[in-house]
Amino acid sequence: MTEGRSAYTELDALSTREILEIINREDRQVPEAVGREIPKIEQAVERIVEAFADGRRLFYVGAGTSGRL
């Protein structure tokens, strides 16, 4: 799951330092999460490469950050 309710409430009551520490703590989880999904990412990349080789296209649809990418 990539989206969900924040575990952090009342961020407006925290200091700048506390907020930055929370962001940093959350960011450290990203490489571990990506690592767990490498087999699925590999499969997707291989299928996309095959599709491109066959002259097909990739349509990427998303919202939020994924939509901007």
N, CA, C and O atoms as a printed pandas DataFrame, in Angstrom:
     atom_number atom_name residue_name chain_id  residue_number  x_coord  y_coord  z_coord
0              1         N          MET        A               1    0.847   -1.169    0.000
1              2        CA          MET        A               1    0.000    0.000    0.000
2              3         C          MET        A               1    0.897    1.237    0.000
3              4         O          MET        A               1    1.869    1.317    0.751
4              5         N          THR        A               2    0.556    2.183   -0.842
5              6        CA          THR        A               2    1.362    3.401   -0.926
6              7         C          THR        A               2    0.653    4.613   -0.348
7              8         O          THR        A               2    1.287    5.631   -0.070
8              9         N          GLU        A               3   -0.624    4.514   -0.170
9             10        CA          GLU        A               3   -1.383    5.645    0.348
10            11         C          GLU        A               3   -2.189    5.197    1.560
11            12         O          GLU        A               3   -2.668    4.064    1.616
12            13         N          GLY        A               4   -2.328    6.054    2.485
13            14        CA          GLY        A               4   -3.119    5.729    3.661
14            15         C          GLY        A               4   -3.171    6.901    4.610
15            16         O          GLY        A               4   -2.531    7.930    4.393
16            17         N          ARG        A               5   -3.921    6.735    5.638
17            18        CA          ARG        A               5   -4.061    7.776    6.644
18            19         C          ARG        A               5   -2.737    7.944    7.383
19            20         O          ARG        A               5   -2.077    6.962    7.725
20            21         N          SER        A               6   -2.365    9.170    7.621
21            22        CA          SER        A               6   -1.116    9.460    8.297
22            23         C          SER        A               6   -1.178    8.994    9.744
23            24         O          SER        A               6   -2.195    9.128   10.424
24            25         N          ALA        A               7   -0.064    8.446   10.187
25            26        CA          ALA        A               7    0.054    8.039   11.588
26            27         C          ALA        A               7    0.340    9.243   12.473
27            28         O          ALA        A               7    0.344    9.139   13.700
28            29         N          TYR        A               8    0.576   10.370   11.848
29            30        CA          TYR        A               8    0.948   11.571   12.579
30            31         C          TYR        A               8   -0.195   12.578   12.535
31            32         O          TYR        A               8   -0.614   13.023   11.466
32            33         N          THR        A               9   -0.674   12.917   13.681
33            34        CA          THR        A               9   -1.751   13.900   13.769
34            35         C          THR        A               9   -1.227   15.142   14.473
35            36         O          THR        A               9   -0.221   15.103   15.182
36            37         N          GLU        A              10   -1.916   16.216   14.266
37            38        CA          GLU        A              10   -1.576   17.482   14.907
38            39         C          GLU        A              10   -0.145   17.915   14.628
39            40         O          GLU        A              10    0.562   18.383   15.520
40            41         N          LEU        A              11    0.277   17.751   13.361
41            42        CA          LEU        A              11    1.617   18.181   12.986
42            43         C          LEU        A              11    1.823   19.670   13.237
43            44         O          LEU        A              11    2.940   20.117   13.496
44            45         N          ASP        A              12    0.743   20.426   13.158
45            46        CA          ASP        A              12    0.856   21.867   13.356
46            47         C          ASP        A              12    1.295   22.227   14.778
47            48         O          ASP        A              12    1.732   23.350   15.026
48            49         N          ALA        A              13    1.182   21.295   15.693
49            50        CA          ALA        A              13    1.580   21.563   17.079
50            51         C          ALA        A              13    3.029   21.165   17.348
51            52         O          ALA        A              13    3.550   21.420   18.434
52            53         N          LEU        A              14    3.681   20.544   16.370
53            54        CA          LEU        A              14    5.059   20.090   16.556
54            55         C          LEU        A              14    6.042   21.176   16.132
55            56         O          LEU        A              14    5.707   22.087   15.375
56            57         N          SER        A              15    7.253   21.053   16.637
57            58        CA          SER        A              15    8.311   21.980   16.233
58            59         C          SER        A              15    8.798   21.613   14.837
59            60         O          SER        A              15    8.538   20.516   14.341
60            61         N          THR        A              16    9.497   22.534   14.223
61            62        CA          THR        A              16   10.080   22.261   12.907
62            63         C          THR        A              16   10.985   21.047   12.980
63            64         O          THR        A              16   10.934   20.180   12.108
64            65         N          ARG        A              17   11.801   20.979   13.998
65            66        CA          ARG        A              17   12.721   19.852   14.168
66            67         C          ARG        A              17   11.973   18.534   14.274
67            68         O          ARG        A              17   12.361   17.552   13.642
68            69         N          GLU        A              18   10.907   18.496   15.065
69            70        CA          GLU        A              18   10.130   17.262   15.220
70            71         C          GLU        A              18    9.531   16.818   13.892
71            72         O          GLU        A              18    9.530   15.629   13.572
72            73         N          ILE        A              19    9.031   17.760   13.130
73            74        CA          ILE        A              19    8.452   17.434   11.824
74            75         C          ILE        A              19    9.528   16.891   10.894
75            76         O          ILE        A              19    9.303   15.904   10.193
76            77         N          LEU        A              20   10.697   17.528   10.882
77            78        CA          LEU        A              20   11.788   17.056   10.025
78            79         C          LEU        A              20   12.259   15.664   10.432
79            80         O          LEU        A              20   12.597   14.851    9.572
80            81         N          GLU        A              21   12.286   15.386   11.711
81            82        CA          GLU        A              21   12.666   14.051   12.178
82            83         C          GLU        A              21   11.643   13.006   11.753
83            84         O          GLU        A              21   12.016   11.886   11.404
84            85         N          ILE        A              22   10.377   13.351   11.777
85            86        CA          ILE        A              22    9.324   12.437   11.309
86            87         C          ILE        A              22    9.500   12.155    9.824
87            88         O          ILE        A              22    9.443   11.002    9.396
88            89         N          ILE        A              23    9.712   13.205    9.039
89            90        CA          ILE        A              23    9.899   13.032    7.592
90            91         C          ILE        A              23   11.091   12.125    7.330
91            92         O          ILE        A              23   11.018   11.212    6.507
92            93         N          ASN        A              24   12.192   12.380    8.035
93            94        CA          ASN        A              24   13.394   11.580    7.860
94            95         C          ASN        A              24   13.153   10.122    8.233
95            96         O          ASN        A              24   13.603    9.220    7.525
96            97         N          ARG        A              25   12.456    9.885    9.323
97            98        CA          ARG        A              25   12.149    8.521    9.778
98            99         C          ARG        A              25   11.296    7.796    8.732
99           100         O          ARG        A              25   11.531    6.623    8.442
100          101         N          GLU        A              26   10.319    8.486    8.174
101          102        CA          GLU        A              26    9.465    7.874    7.149
102          103         C          GLU        A              26   10.252    7.607    5.870
103          104         O          GLU        A              26   10.083    6.561    5.243
104          105         N          ASP        A              27   11.113    8.549    5.482
105          106        CA          ASP        A              27   11.896    8.381    4.256
106          107         C          ASP        A              27   12.821    7.175    4.323
107          108         O          ASP        A              27   13.110    6.569    3.291
108          109         N          ARG        A              28   13.286    6.817    5.501
109          110        CA          ARG        A              28   14.178    5.664    5.645
110          111         C          ARG        A              28   13.461    4.352    5.332
111          112         O          ARG        A              28   14.121    3.342    5.088
112          113         N          GLN        A              29   12.152    4.343    5.332
113          114        CA          GLN        A              29   11.391    3.121    5.036
114          115         C          GLN        A              29   11.308    2.839    3.534
115          116         O          GLN        A              29   11.032    1.712    3.123
116          117         N          VAL        A              30   11.546    3.866    2.722
117          118        CA          VAL        A              30   11.365    3.722    1.275
118          119         C          VAL        A              30   12.280    2.661    0.667
119          120         O          VAL        A              30   11.782    1.782   -0.036
120          121         N          PRO        A              31   13.606    2.699    0.907
121          122        CA          PRO        A              31   14.454    1.674    0.280
122          123         C          PRO        A              31   14.070    0.248    0.667
123          124         O          PRO        A              31   14.152   -0.660   -0.160
124          125         N          GLU        A              32   13.658    0.047    1.899
125          126        CA          GLU        A              32   13.241   -1.288    2.336
126          127         C          GLU        A              32   11.982   -1.734    1.596
127          128         O          GLU        A              32   11.873   -2.885    1.174
128          129         N          ALA        A              33   11.038   -0.816    1.444
129          130        CA          ALA        A              33    9.788   -1.143    0.742
130          131         C          ALA        A              33   10.063   -1.460   -0.724
131          132         O          ALA        A              33    9.503   -2.412   -1.268
132          133         N          VAL        A              34   10.919   -0.671   -1.364
133          134        CA          VAL        A              34   11.276   -0.930   -2.765
134          135         C          VAL        A              34   11.987   -2.274   -2.877
135          136         O          VAL        A              34   11.714   -3.050   -3.793
136          137         N          GLY        A              35   12.887   -2.545   -1.958
137          138        CA          GLY        A              35   13.614   -3.821   -1.980
138          139         C          GLY        A              35   12.690   -5.025   -1.937
139          140         O          GLY        A              35   12.940   -6.027   -2.607
140          141         N          ARG        A              36   11.636   -4.935   -1.161
141          142        CA          ARG        A              36   10.682   -6.049   -1.065
142          143         C          ARG        A              36    9.918   -6.256   -2.369
143          144         O          ARG        A              36    9.412   -7.349   -2.626
144          145         N          GLU        A              37    9.833   -5.233   -3.176
145          146        CA          GLU        A              37    9.042   -5.319   -4.411
146          147         C          GLU        A              37    9.887   -5.536   -5.662
147          148         O          GLU        A              37    9.342   -5.540   -6.766
148          149         N          ILE        A              38   11.181   -5.714   -5.527
149          150        CA          ILE        A              38   12.047   -5.863   -6.695
150          151         C          ILE        A              38   11.585   -6.974   -7.637
151          152         O          ILE        A              38   11.600   -6.748   -8.847
152          153         N          PRO        A              39   11.179   -8.144   -7.177
153          154        CA          PRO        A              39   10.715   -9.164   -8.134
154          155         C          PRO        A              39    9.536   -8.670   -8.994
155          156         O          PRO        A              39    9.492   -8.944  -10.193
156          157         N          LYS        A              40    8.605   -7.961   -8.400
157          158        CA          LYS        A              40    7.463   -7.456   -9.166
158          159         C          LYS        A              40    7.895   -6.337  -10.109
159          160         O          LYS        A              40    7.402   -6.244  -11.233
160          161         N          ILE        A              41    8.807   -5.499   -9.658
161          162        CA          ILE        A              41    9.315   -4.420  -10.512
162          163         C          ILE        A              41   10.061   -5.006  -11.699
163          164         O          ILE        A              41    9.915   -4.542  -12.829
164          165         N          GLU        A              42   10.861   -6.029  -11.432
165          166        CA          GLU        A              42   11.601   -6.706  -12.503
166          167         C          GLU        A              42   10.636   -7.252  -13.555
167          168         O          GLU        A              42   10.844   -7.062  -14.754
168          169         N          GLN        A              43    9.599   -7.920  -13.109
169          170        CA          GLN        A              43    8.624   -8.494  -14.039
170          171         C          GLN        A              43    7.962   -7.394  -14.875
171          172         O          GLN        A              43    7.788   -7.552  -16.084
172          173         N          ALA        A              44    7.600   -6.304  -14.247
173          174        CA          ALA        A              44    6.964   -5.209  -14.968
174          175         C          ALA        A              44    7.908   -4.621  -16.006
175          176         O          ALA        A              44    7.505   -4.391  -17.146
176          177         N          VAL        A              45    9.159   -4.374  -15.629
177          178        CA          VAL        A              45   10.132   -3.801  -16.563
178          179         C          VAL        A              45   10.338   -4.724  -17.754
179          180         O          VAL        A              45   10.376   -4.267  -18.896
180          181         N          GLU        A              46   10.472   -6.025  -17.495
181          182        CA          GLU        A              46   10.677   -6.972  -18.592
182          183         C          GLU        A              46    9.485   -6.989  -19.547
183          184         O          GLU        A              46    9.667   -7.063  -20.762
184          185         N          ARG        A              47    8.288   -6.923  -19.017
185          186        CA          ARG        A              47    7.094   -6.910  -19.878
186          187         C          ARG        A              47    7.014   -5.617  -20.690
187          188         O          ARG        A              47    6.615   -5.633  -21.854
188          189         N          ILE        A              48    7.391   -4.517  -20.079
189          190        CA          ILE        A              48    7.374   -3.229  -20.785
190          191         C          ILE        A              48    8.406   -3.224  -21.908
191          192         O          ILE        A              48    8.119   -2.761  -23.012
192          193         N          VAL        A              49    9.605   -3.736  -21.632
193          194        CA          VAL        A              49   10.646   -3.803  -22.658
194          195         C          VAL        A              49   10.170   -4.659  -23.830
195          196         O          VAL        A              49   10.374   -4.291  -24.987
196          197         N          GLU        A              50    9.539   -5.794  -23.541
197          198        CA          GLU        A              50    9.005   -6.651  -24.605
198          199         C          GLU        A              50    7.951   -5.914  -25.420
199          200         O          GLU        A              50    7.927   -6.014  -26.646
200          201         N          ALA        A              51    7.088   -5.180  -24.744
201          202        CA          ALA        A              51    6.039   -4.433  -25.444
202          203         C          ALA        A              51    6.653   -3.386  -26.364
203          204         O          ALA        A              51    6.214   -3.235  -27.505
204          205         N          PHE        A              52    7.658   -2.666  -25.887
205          206        CA          PHE        A              52    8.325   -1.658  -26.720
206          207         C          PHE        A              52    8.975   -2.325  -27.934
207          208         O          PHE        A              52    8.918   -1.793  -29.042
208          209         N          ALA        A              53    9.593   -3.490  -27.724
209          210        CA          ALA        A              53   10.235   -4.200  -28.827
210          211         C          ALA        A              53    9.218   -4.613  -29.886
211          212         O          ALA        A              53    9.555   -4.723  -31.065
212          213         N          ASP        A              54    7.975   -4.840  -29.468
213          214        CA          ASP        A              54    6.905   -5.198  -30.401
214          215         C          ASP        A              54    6.211   -3.971  -30.989
215          216         O          ASP        A              54    5.220   -4.101  -31.709
216          217         N          GLY        A              55    6.725   -2.790  -30.686
217          218        CA          GLY        A              55    6.141   -1.566  -31.225
218          219         C          GLY        A              55    4.936   -1.060  -30.440
219          220         O          GLY        A              55    4.254   -0.132  -30.874
220          221         N          ARG        A              56    4.677   -1.664  -29.292
221          222        CA          ARG        A              56    3.550   -1.203  -28.479
222          223         C          ARG        A              56    3.986   -0.049  -27.592
223          224         O          ARG        A              56    5.170    0.280  -27.515
224          225         N          ARG        A              57    3.013    0.562  -26.926
225          226        CA          ARG        A              57    3.267    1.735  -26.103
226          227         C          ARG        A              57    2.887    1.479  -24.654
227          228         O          ARG        A              57    2.190    0.516  -24.335
228          229         N          LEU        A              58    3.356    2.352  -23.793
229          230        CA          LEU        A              58    3.024    2.305  -22.382
230          231         C          LEU        A              58    2.235    3.558  -22.046
231          232         O          LEU        A              58    2.677    4.673  -22.321
232          233         N          PHE        A              59    1.078    3.371  -21.458
233          234        CA          PHE        A              59    0.280    4.494  -20.966
234          235         C          PHE        A              59    0.355    4.466  -19.452
235          236         O          PHE        A              59   -0.052    3.490  -18.822
236          237         N          TYR        A              60    0.864    5.516  -18.880
237          238        CA          TYR        A              60    1.051    5.597  -17.436
238          239         C          TYR        A              60    0.045    6.592  -16.886
239          240         O          TYR        A              60    0.033    7.759  -17.277
240          241         N          VAL        A              61   -0.791    6.128  -15.984
241          242        CA          VAL        A              61   -1.835    6.962  -15.420
242          243         C          VAL        A              61   -1.697    6.951  -13.904
243          244         O          VAL        A              61   -1.491    5.899  -13.300
244          245         N          GLY        A              62   -1.811    8.119  -13.299
245          246        CA          GLY        A              62   -1.701    8.178  -11.855
246          247         C          GLY        A              62   -2.238    9.492  -11.329
247          248         O          GLY        A              62   -2.640   10.372  -12.089
248          249         N          ALA        A              63   -2.234    9.600  -10.039
249          250        CA          ALA        A              63   -2.659   10.820   -9.368
250          251         C          ALA        A              63   -1.582   11.209   -8.366
251          252         O          ALA        A              63   -0.752   10.383   -7.986
252          253         N          GLY        A              64   -1.595   12.445   -7.945
253          254        CA          GLY        A              64   -0.598   12.881   -6.980
254          255         C          GLY        A              64    0.780   12.821   -7.585
255          256         O          GLY        A              64    0.963   13.179   -8.749
256          257         N          THR        A              65    1.760   12.373   -6.812
257          258        CA          THR        A              65    3.132   12.293   -7.298
258          259         C          THR        A              65    3.250   11.380   -8.500
259          260         O          THR        A              65    3.930   11.723   -9.467
260          261         N          SER        A              66    2.603   10.221   -8.464
261          262        CA          SER        A              66    2.704    9.299   -9.588
262          263         C          SER        A              66    2.132    9.909  -10.861
263          264         O          SER        A              66    2.624    9.627  -11.953
264          265         N          GLY        A              67    1.112   10.730  -10.740
265          266        CA          GLY        A              67    0.551   11.404  -11.899
266          267         C          GLY        A              67    1.503   12.441  -12.484
267          268         O          GLY        A              67    1.551   12.637  -13.699
268          269         N          ARG        A              68    2.249   13.094  -11.623
269          270        CA          ARG        A              68    3.212   14.086  -12.097
270          271         C          ARG        A              68    4.412   13.435  -12.753
271          272         O          ARG        A              68    5.030   14.030  -13.636
272          273         N          LEU        A              69    4.754   12.221  -12.338
273          274        CA          LEU        A              69    5.904   11.531  -12.935
274          275         C          LEU        A              69    5.605   11.146  -14.362
275          276         O          LEU        A              69    6.452   10.556  -15.032
